[in-house]
Amino acid sequence: MPAAGPEEPGRCCSYRAVQKRLPILSWLPRYSLAWLQLDLIAGATVGLTVIPQALAYAEVAGLPVQYGLYSSFMGCFVYCLLGTSKDVTLGPTAIMSLLVSSYTFHDPVYAVLLAFLSGCIQLAMGLLRLGFILDFISCPVIKGFTSAASVTISFNQVKNILGLHGIPRQFFLQVYQTLRRIGETRAGDAILGLACLVALTGLGAMKSRLPRAPSVEPLSARVSYFIVWISATARNALVVLFAGLVAYSFQVMGSQPFTLTGKIPQGLPAFQLPLFSEVAPNDTVPFSRMVQDMGDGLAVVPLMGLLETIAIAKAFASQNDYRIDPNQELLAMGFTNILGSFVSSYPVTGSFGRTAVNAQTGACTPAGGLVTGALVLLSLAYLTSFFYYVPKAALAAVIICAVVPMFDAGIFGTLWRVKRLDLVPLCVTFLFCFWEVQYGIVAGMLVSGVLLLYPIARPPIKVSDQGELLVQPGSSLHFPAIEYLRDTVCRHALAGASSPCSVILDCHYVSSIDYTVVVGLADLLHELHKQGLSLTFRGLQDNVLQVLLSANLEEFQHFTSWQEAEQHGEAELRSSWAVLFPGAERSPLAAGRIQ
């Protein structure tokens, strides 16, 4: 960035600067009636998708189901003002709900406080323009995490499909207890859950094979197409609605074969600060202890939320031919989570599924989020009594169908063909996530870091003997590599050497060095000099040469071309032979050897 000059304060307050921080100002003046129609349809469609998903994802987070709805509307309003993608929708997701479950102990007070603290971290990163940090989380780590999350979240819902209670959260114990108690399956839950899975799978397949909308067909054909399209797109809402009606019918008849969601508090959440301490039965948990309890969740949750949102935004921006501002997305995420915590939201992020629905329905601006948010608020105000009858098996089916596509089986074969070494962080992340999600992410990042640093510590070094010993590093030299370079040079220059020779260090590919490398090269010069050997440098780039000259190294010699270095090496060799064997320079045998 250019240095701030005297006009910087004025530029910070200019309309262009304000427009950059409030992207709504760039599209609102051009808003049209045609855009309004498309945004209304997109917002309503996403609203019908988010309501059943919100109830289901709260179950994944281990929180009362109303917290899923509390988390579903603030992002719609904030992103309309601050977001730079026309397609992205913010709200509860399967992955974020799984992380919340891991770090908040199924306690709403911890979950809301985690949203506030995550928002503060994300906002600070946006203001400091630290979005580049996300570049250090490699694709294999992301794929390993999402694939493992798909498996763990799906199996976590099997207990609701079977109507089992008291199943532990830890994956391996969960598998064991589910298989051991499979004989306790409730027939009603199992039948309804499987029926919902079949219906959702069929409607999803119908949506993927639906042709483009007819534009010149008769009105009846277009109406039929729209009915089929809305049924397939809003399949989650339709299946949950149907399951709720079935459960209500049994309730009226005096029997209830399903496990129901139960009573949900009606009305909007209070707008208040999150609690910074919690009153326990026999103690008060202060803020400091709550932060300690959440531990590395304060790093993992904000980073994964940002990663998911920016990855989705970039994908749809590329697909629909527009650009996003990653640092502005960080600001939007930060404000969403901070303000969301004031209405009892747990941490949210961009949803791939709902963003895809938003894009497919033709959203033109983020204004569709206003419609989505309004539908969630209306459902909280007037429809919570209906949610009582929603069977948990139906919500489990919604979750399973939403997360199964996240499992990318093809990535294993792709990495095997492209670069097998990348399978290591992928598999480490994938396997450790079955133990604990946070351990999988951290382990995968550490392995990726080692793979990233190893070429720096062990750069390729080509050594050839052309009368003089030519040593050519294949990349820049940094402090982890200097001992390796010294060992390589000394091993080849001194091992079995019967006569003095010169060493030429070809730095053509070395674009940067650090102080530790300078110290190491000084030691190498001194060590070779004691053995009667010379070290010359060739092909130094200007910045590297400047560093070495500034260090005032003794015996430092550099040449711009191979011919100069070779001539210097021959002169050194003749001089050494003259000292060791007087008159040898006149001997035909010695002359031939030197040449």
C-alpha positions in Angstrom: 0.0 0.0 0.0 1.3 3.6 -0.7 2.5 5.6 2.2 -0.1 7.8 3.8 0.3 11.4 2.8 -1.3 14.6 4.0 -4.4 13.9 1.9 -5.0 10.5 3.5 -7.5 11.7 6.2 -9.6 13.3 3.5 -9.5 10.3 1.3 -10.6 8.1 4.2 -13.7 10.1 4.5 -14.4 10.4 0.8 -17.6 8.9 -0.7 -15.4 6.3 -2.5 -13.9 5.1 0.8 -17.4 5.0 2.5 -18.7 3.1 -0.5 -15.9 0.5 -0.2 -16.9 -0.1 3.5 -20.6 0.0 2.7 -21.0 -2.0 -0.5 -24.7 -1.4 -0.5 -24.0 2.1 -1.7 -22.6 0.7 -5.0 -25.6 -1.3 -6.1 -28.6 0.5 -4.3 -28.6 3.5 -6.6 -29.0 1.2 -9.6 -31.6 -1.0 -8.1 -34.5 -1.9 -10.4 -37.9 -3.5 -10.3 -36.6 -6.5 -12.2 -34.0 -7.0 -9.6 -36.6 -6.7 -6.9 -38.7 -9.6 -8.3 -35.7 -11.9 -8.5 -34.4 -11.0 -5.1 -37.9 -11.6 -3.6 -38.1 -15.1 -5.1 -34.5 -15.9 -4.1 -35.0 -14.6 -0.5 -38.2 -16.5 0.0 -36.7 -19.7 -1.4 -33.7 -19.5 0.9 -36.0 -18.7 3.8 -37.9 -21.9 3.2 -34.6 -23.7 3.2 -33.0 -22.1 6.3 -35.8 -22.6 8.8 -35.8 -26.4 8.8 -32.0 -26.4 8.6 -31.7 -24.0 11.5 -33.8 -26.3 13.7 -31.6 -29.3 12.6 -28.2 -27.6 13.0 -29.1 -26.5 16.6 -29.4 -30.2 17.3 -25.8 -30.7 15.9 -24.5 -27.9 18.1 -26.1 -29.5 21.1 -28.3 -26.5 21.8 -32.1 -26.0 22.1 -33.6 -25.8 18.7 -34.7 -22.1 19.0 -31.0 -21.1 19.0 -30.8 -22.3 15.4 -33.5 -19.7 14.5 -31.9 -17.0 16.7 -28.7 -17.5 14.6 -30.4 -17.3 11.2 -31.6 -13.8 10.7 -28.9 -11.3 11.8 -26.5 -12.4 9.1 -29.1 -11.7 6.5 -29.5 -8.1 7.5 -25.8 -7.3 8.2 -24.6 -8.9 5.0 -27.0 -6.9 2.9 -25.1 -3.8 4.1 -21.6 -5.0 4.2 -21.2 -8.0 2.0 -19.5 -8.0 -1.4 -21.1 -11.1 -2.9 -24.6 -11.1 -4.3 -25.0 -14.9 -3.6 -23.6 -15.6 -0.1 -26.0 -16.2 2.8 -24.8 -16.2 6.4 -26.3 -18.4 9.1 -25.8 -21.7 10.9 -24.0 -24.5 9.1 -23.3 -28.1 9.8 -19.5 -27.6 10.2 -19.8 -24.5 12.4 -22.5 -26.3 14.5 -20.1 -29.2 15.0 -17.3 -26.9 16.1 -19.7 -25.1 18.5 -20.7 -28.5 20.0 -17.0 -29.3 20.5 -16.1 -26.1 22.3 -19.2 -24.9 24.2 -20.2 -28.1 26.1 -23.9 -27.8 24.9 -24.2 -24.6 27.0 -26.1 -21.7 25.3 -24.2 -19.1 27.4 -20.8 -20.4 26.2 -22.1 -20.6 22.6 -23.4 -17.0 22.6 -20.1 -15.7 24.2 -18.1 -17.7 21.6 -20.1 -15.9 18.9 -19.2 -12.5 20.4 -15.5 -13.2 20.8 -15.2 -14.8 17.4 -16.8 -11.7 15.9 -14.3 -9.5 17.7 -11.4 -11.5 16.3 -12.9 -11.5 12.8 -13.5 -7.8 12.9 -10.0 -7.1 14.1 -8.6 -9.3 11.3 -10.6 -7.4 8.8 -9.5 -4.0 10.0 -5.9 -5.1 10.0 -6.3 -6.7 6.6 -5.1 -10.1 7.8 -7.2 -12.2 5.4 -4.0 -13.6 3.9 -3.6 -15.8 7.1 -6.3 -18.1 5.7 -3.9 -18.9 2.8 -1.8 -21.0 5.2 -4.7 -23.5 5.6 -4.1 -25.9 2.7 -6.7 -27.5 0.6 -5.9 -31.1 1.8 -6.5 -30.0 5.4 -9.8 -28.4 4.4 -10.9 -31.5 2.4 -9.9 -33.8 5.2 -11.8 -31.8 7.8 -15.0 -31.5 5.7 -15.0 -35.2 4.7 -14.6 -36.2 8.3 -17.2 -33.8 9.4 -19.6 -35.3 6.9 -19.1 -38.7 8.4 -19.3 -37.7 12.0 -22.3 -35.4 11.6 -24.2 -38.0 9.6 -23.6 -40.8 12.1 -24.5 -38.4 14.9 -28.0 -38.2 13.4 -28.4 -42.0 13.2 -29.5 -42.0 16.8 -32.4 -39.7 15.9 -33.3 -41.8 12.9 -33.5 -44.8 15.2 -35.1 -43.0 18.1 -32.3 -43.8 20.5 -31.5 -41.7 23.6 -28.4 -41.3 25.8 -25.9 -41.9 23.0 -22.5 -40.2 23.8 -21.1 -37.5 21.6 -17.5 -38.9 21.1 -17.5 -40.6 17.7 -16.0 -44.0 18.6 -18.2 -44.3 21.7 -21.1 -43.2 19.6 -20.6 -45.9 17.0 -20.2 -48.6 19.7 -23.3 -47.5 21.7 -25.4 -47.2 18.6 -24.6 -50.7 17.3 -24.9 -52.2 20.8 -28.4 -50.6 21.3 -29.7 -51.0 17.8 -32.3 -53.4 19.2 -34.0 -50.5 21.0 -34.9 -48.8 17.7 -38.3 -47.1 17.7 -40.2 -48.3 14.7 -42.0 -45.1 14.1 -38.9 -42.9 14.1 -37.0 -45.4 11.9 -39.8 -45.6 9.3 -40.4 -41.8 9.2 -36.7 -41.1 9.1 -36.0 -43.5 6.2 -39.0 -42.1 4.3 -37.8 -38.6 4.7 -34.3 -39.6 3.5 -35.8 -41.3 0.4 -38.0 -38.2 -0.3 -35.1 -35.7 0.1 -32.8 -37.8 -2.1 -35.4 -38.2 -4.8 -36.2 -34.5 -4.8 -32.5 -33.6 -4.8 -31.9 -35.9 -7.8 -34.9 -34.3 -9.6 -33.4 -30.8 -8.9 -30.0 -31.8 -10.4 -31.6 -33.2 -13.6 -34.2 -30.5 -14.1 -33.7 -28.8 -17.5 -33.5 -25.0 -17.9 -36.8 -23.1 -17.6 -38.8 -23.0 -20.8 -39.2 -19.4 -22.1 -41.4 -19.9 -25.1 -43.5 -22.8 -23.9 -47.2 -22.4 -23.1 -48.2 -20.9 -19.7 -49.3 -24.3 -18.4 -45.9 -25.8 -19.1 -44.1 -22.9 -17.4 -46.4 -23.2 -14.3 -45.8 -26.9 -14.1 -42.1 -26.3 -14.4 -42.2 -23.7 -11.6 -44.1 -26.1 -9.3 -41.7 -28.9 -9.8 -38.7 -26.5 -9.4 -40.0 -25.0 -6.1 -40.8 -28.4 -4.8 -37.3 -29.6 -5.5 -35.6 -26.4 -4.2 -37.7 -26.1 -1.0 -37.6 -29.9 -0.4 -36.4 -29.5 3.2 -39.3 -27.3 4.1 -41.8 -29.6 2.4 -40.5 -32.8 4.0 -40.4 -31.2 7.5 -43.9 -29.8 6.9 -45.3 -33.2 5.8 -43.6 -35.0 8.8 -45.0 -32.4 11.2 -48.5 -32.9 9.8 -48.2 -36.7 10.2 -47.0 -36.3 13.8 -49.9 -33.9 14.5 -52.4 -36.4 13.0 -51.1 -39.1 15.4 -51.3 -36.7 18.3 -54.9 -35.9 17.5 -55.7 -39.7 17.4 -54.2 -40.1 20.9 -50.9 -41.8 20.1 -47.4 -40.6 19.2 -44.9 -43.0 17.6 -42.3 -40.3 16.9 -39.8 -38.4 19.0 -40.8 -34.8 18.7 -38.8 -31.6 18.8 -40.9 -30.3 21.8 -41.9 -26.9 23.1 -40.0 -23.9 21.7 -40.3 -20.5 23.3 -42.4 -18.2 21.2 -41.3 -14.7 20.3 -38.2 -12.9 19.3 -35.0 -13.1 21.4 -34.2 -10.2 23.7 -31.6 -7.8 22.4 -28.9 -7.7 25.1 -25.2 -8.1 25.7 -24.0 -11.7 25.9 -23.3 -13.0 29.4 -19.7 -12.6 30.4 -20.1 -15.0 33.4 -22.4 -17.9 34.2 -24.1 -18.7 37.5 -23.7 -22.4 38.2 -25.6 -24.3 40.9 -22.9 -23.9 43.5 -20.5 -21.5 41.9 -20.1 -18.6 39.5 -18.0 -19.2 36.4 -16.1 -15.9 35.6 -15.2 -14.7 32.2 -11.5 -15.7 32.5 -12.5 -19.3 33.2 -15.0 -19.4 30.4 -12.3 -18.2 28.0 -9.9 -20.9 29.3 -12.7 -23.5 28.9 -13.2 -22.6 25.2 -9.4 -22.8 24.7 -8.2 -23.1 21.1 -11.8 -22.8 20.0 -11.2 -19.0 20.0 -8.8 -19.5 17.2 -10.3 -22.5 15.3 -13.9 -21.2 15.2 -13.2 -17.7 13.8 -10.7 -19.0 11.3 -12.9 -21.8 10.0 -15.8 -19.5 9.8 -13.8 -17.0 7.7 -12.4 -19.8 5.6 -15.8 -21.3 4.8 -17.3 -17.9 3.9 -14.5 -16.6 1.7 -14.1 -20.0 -0.1 -17.8 -20.0 -0.9 -17.8 -16.3 -1.9 -14.8 -16.8 -4.2 -16.3 -19.9 -5.8 -19.6 -18.2 -6.7 -17.9 -14.9 -7.7 -15.8 -16.8 -10.2 -18.9 -18.7 -11.4 -21.0 -15.6 -11.9 -18.3 -13.3 -13.1 -17.8 -10.7 -10.4 -15.2 -10.0 -7.7 -15.3 -9.9 -3.9 -13.1 -8.1 -1.3 -11.9 -10.7 1.2 -11.1 -8.1 3.9 -14.6 -6.6 3.5 -16.0 -10.2 3.9 -14.1 -10.4 7.2 -15.7 -7.2 8.4 -19.2 -8.5 7.4 -18.5 -11.8 9.3 -17.2 -9.9 12.4 -20.2 -7.6 12.6 -22.6 -10.5 12.0 -21.3 -12.5 14.9 -20.9 -9.6 17.3 -24.5 -8.3 16.6 -25.8 -11.9 16.4 -24.5 -12.5 20.0 -26.8 -9.7 21.1 -29.8 -11.8 20.0 -28.5 -15.1 21.4 -26.9 -16.4 18.2 -24.1 -18.9 18.2 -21.2 -18.5 15.6 -22.4 -18.5 12.0 -20.7 -18.6 8.6 -21.5 -18.8 4.9 -23.6 -21.8 3.9 -22.7 -23.5 0.7 -26.1 -25.1 0.2 -28.2 -22.0 0.8 -25.7 -19.9 -1.2 -26.2 -22.3 -4.1 -30.0 -22.0 -3.8 -29.7 -18.2 -3.7 -27.5 -18.2 -6.9 -29.7 -20.7 -8.8 -32.9 -18.7 -8.1 -31.3 -15.7 -9.8 -30.4 -13.4 -6.9 -29.2 -10.1 -8.2 -28.1 -8.4 -5.0 -27.7 -9.2 -1.3 -31.2 -7.7 -0.8 -32.8 -11.1 -0.9 -31.3 -11.6 2.6 -33.9 -9.1 3.9 -36.7 -11.4 2.8 -35.0 -14.5 4.3 -34.4 -12.7 7.6 -38.0 -11.5 7.7 -39.3 -15.0 7.2 -37.2 -16.3 10.1 -38.4 -13.5 12.3 -42.1 -14.3 11.3 -41.5 -18.0 12.1 -40.1 -17.1 15.6 -43.1 -14.8 16.3 -45.9 -17.0 15.0 -44.9 -20.5 14.0 -43.0 -21.9 17.0 -46.1 -23.7 18.3 -46.0 -25.8 15.0 -42.4 -26.6 15.5 -43.4 -28.6 18.6 -44.7 -31.4 16.3 -41.6 -31.6 14.0 -40.2 -35.1 14.5 -36.5 -35.3 15.2 -36.1 -38.1 12.7 -37.2 -35.6 9.9 -34.6 -33.0 11.0 -32.0 -35.8 11.1 -32.8 -36.7 7.5 -32.4 -33.0 6.5 -29.0 -32.9 8.1 -27.8 -36.1 6.6 -28.9 -35.1 3.1 -27.2 -31.7 3.6 -23.8 -33.0 4.8 -23.3 -36.2 2.7 -22.3 -34.3 -0.4 -19.5 -32.7 1.7 -17.7 -36.1 1.6 -15.2 -35.8 -1.3 -14.2 -39.4 -2.0 -12.5 -38.3 -5.3 -9.9 -36.2 -3.5 -8.0 -39.2 -2.4 -7.6 -40.5 -6.0 -6.8 -37.0 -7.3 -4.0 -36.4 -4.8 -2.6 -39.9 -5.5 -2.3 -38.9 -9.2 -1.2 -35.3 -8.7 1.0 -35.2 -5.6 1.0 -38.1 -3.2 2.8 -36.3 -0.5 -0.4 -34.1 0.0 -2.2 -37.3 1.1 -0.3 -37.0 4.4 -2.0 -33.9 5.8 -5.3 -35.0 4.2 -5.3 -38.4 6.0 -3.9 -37.0 9.3 -6.7 -34.4 9.4 -9.3 -36.9 8.3 -8.4 -39.5 11.0 -7.7 -37.2 13.9 -11.1 -35.4 13.3 -12.8 -38.7 14.4 -11.1 -38.3 17.7 -11.8 -34.5 18.2 -12.4 -32.0 15.5 -9.9 -29.5 16.9 -7.1 -32.0 17.0 -7.7 -33.0 13.4 -7.5 -29.4 12.2 -4.4 -28.6 14.3 -2.6 -31.8 13.4 -3.3 -31.3 9.7 -2.0 -27.7 9.8 1.2 -28.8 11.6 1.8 -31.5 9.0 1.2 -29.0 6.2 3.6 -26.6 7.9 6.3 -29.2 8.1 5.9 -30.1 4.4 6.0 -26.4 3.6 9.2 -25.7 5.6 11.1 -28.9 4.6 12.1 -27.5 1.2 13.3 -24.3 2.9 15.5 -26.3 5.3 16.7 -28.7 2.6 16.8 -26.8 -0.7 18.0 -28.7 -3.8 21.7 -28.3 -4.2 23.5 -29.4 -7.4 27.2 -30.3 -7.1 29.4 -30.9 -10.1 33.2 -31.2 -10.5 34.4 -29.3 -13.6 38.0 -28.9 -12.5 36.6 -26.5 -9.9 33.8 -27.7 -7.5 30.6 -26.0 -8.7 27.8 -25.8 -6.0 24.4 -24.5 -7.2 21.5 -24.0 -4.7 18.2 -24.4 -6.4 16.3 -21.8 -4.3 16.8 -19.0 -1.8 18.8 -19.6 1.3 17.3 -19.1 4.8 18.6 -19.9 8.2 17.3 -23.5 8.4 19.4 -24.4 5.3 22.8 -22.9 6.0 24.1 -25.9 8.0 23.0 -28.3 5.2 24.8 -26.1 2.6 28.0 -26.0 4.7 27.9 -29.8 5.2 27.4 -30.4 1.5 30.2 -28.1 0.4 32.7 -29.4 2.9 31.8 -33.0 2.2 32.5 -32.7 -1.5 35.4 -30.3 -1.2 37.4 -32.0 1.5 36.5 -35.7 1.2 39.4 -37.5 -0.5 40.8 -34.3 -1.9 44.5 -34.9 -3.0 45.2 -31.4 -4.0 43.8 -27.9 -3.3 40.9 -26.8 -5.4 38.5 -23.9 -5.6 34.8 -23.9 -4.8 32.4 -21.8 -6.9 29.0 -21.1 -5.3 26.5 -20.3 -8.1 23.8 -18.1 -6.6 21.8 -17.6 -9.8 18.6 -19.0 -8.2 19.2 -17.3 -4.8 16.9 -14.3 -4.5 17.2 -13.7 -0.8 19.3 -14.6 2.2 19.1 -13.7 5.9 21.7 -12.8 8.6 22.1 -16.4 9.8 23.1 -17.4 6.3 25.6 -14.5 6.1 27.2 -15.8 9.4 27.2 -19.3 8.0 28.9 -18.3 4.8 31.5 -16.4 6.8 32.3 -19.6 8.7 32.4 -21.6 5.5 34.9 -19.1 4.0 37.1 -19.3 7.0 36.9 -23.2 7.2 37.8 -23.6 3.5 40.6 -21.0 3.8 42.2 -23.0 6.6 42.2 -26.0 4.3 43.9 -24.0 1.5 40.7 -23.8 -0.6 39.0 -20.7 -2.0 35.4 -19.9 -2.2 34.1 -17.6 -4.9 30.5 -16.5 -5.6 29.0 -16.3 -9.0 25.7 -14.9 -10.4 24.7 -12.9 -7.3 21.5 -10.9 -7.6 21.7 -7.2 -6.6 19.9 -7.5 -3.3 21.9 -10.6 -2.2 25.1 -8.9 -3.2 24.2 -5.8 -1.3 23.7 -7.9 1.9 27.0 -9.7 1.5 28.9 -6.5 0.8 27.4 -4.9 3.9 28.6 -7.7 6.0 32.3 -7.1 5.1 33.2 -10.7 4.8 36.9 -11.6 4.8 38.1 -13.3 1.6 34.8 -12.5 -0.1 35.1 -12.6 -3.9 32.3 -12.6 -6.5 32.1 -12.7 -10.3 29.3 -12.1 -12.7 30.1 -14.9 -15.2 31.4 -18.5 -15.2 34.5 -17.5 -17.3 35.7 -15.0 -14.7 35.2 -17.5 -11.8 36.9 -20.3 -13.8 39.9 -18.1 -14.6 40.2 -17.0 -11.0 40.0 -20.7 -9.9 42.8 -21.7 -12.3 45.0 -18.8 -11.0 44.4 -19.9 -7.4 45.2 -23.5 -8.2 48.5 -22.6 -10.0 49.4 -20.5 -7.0 48.8 -23.3 -4.6 50.9 -25.8 -6.7 53.7 -23.2 -6.8 53.8 -23.0 -3.1 53.6 -26.8 -2.5 55.8 -27.9 -5.4 58.3 -25.1 -6.5 58.8 -25.3 -10.3 55.7 -27.4 -10.8 54.2 -24.6 -12.9 56.9 -25.4 -15.5 56.3 -29.1 -15.5 54.3 -30.3 -18.5 52.5 -32.8 -16.3 51.4 -30.1 -13.8 50.4 -27.8 -16.6 48.2 -30.4 -18.1 46.6 -31.1 -14.8 45.9 -27.5 -14.1 44.4 -27.0 -17.5 
